[in-house]
Amino acid sequence: MNTDTRTSTTTVYWINDPGHGWLAVSLEAYPDAWNYGTGFGYEDGRWIYLEEDVEAAAFLMDHLDIAKQSSTGQLAEKSYDFDAPVRRLRPNMAMLDYDAYMQRRRAELEANA
């Protein structure tokens, strides 16, 4: 069953279909979201759709307020029981070197421990 819990003020929400998920992020509200693309998510100029495994995870590590909302089920969600329309958008640009990002994050965490 398709569901949609977004409101007119939603700036970040999850999109899910039977095969995958994406964190939809308003580029107006979070222009830095471009920096998390790996080429496996999508974009339409106004929103970037960060794929759930790497892009969204990296974005959420740097936006802990949103991560907390996500982990407690407070983020809006749009679910499809068929391929989500986001799959027809253009791929986002590969801006994130995930291995280098994770090394930097580990070093930051160790320095703060």
Order of alpha helices (4+ residues) and beta strands (2+ residues): beta-beta-beta-beta-beta-alpha-alpha-beta-beta-alpha
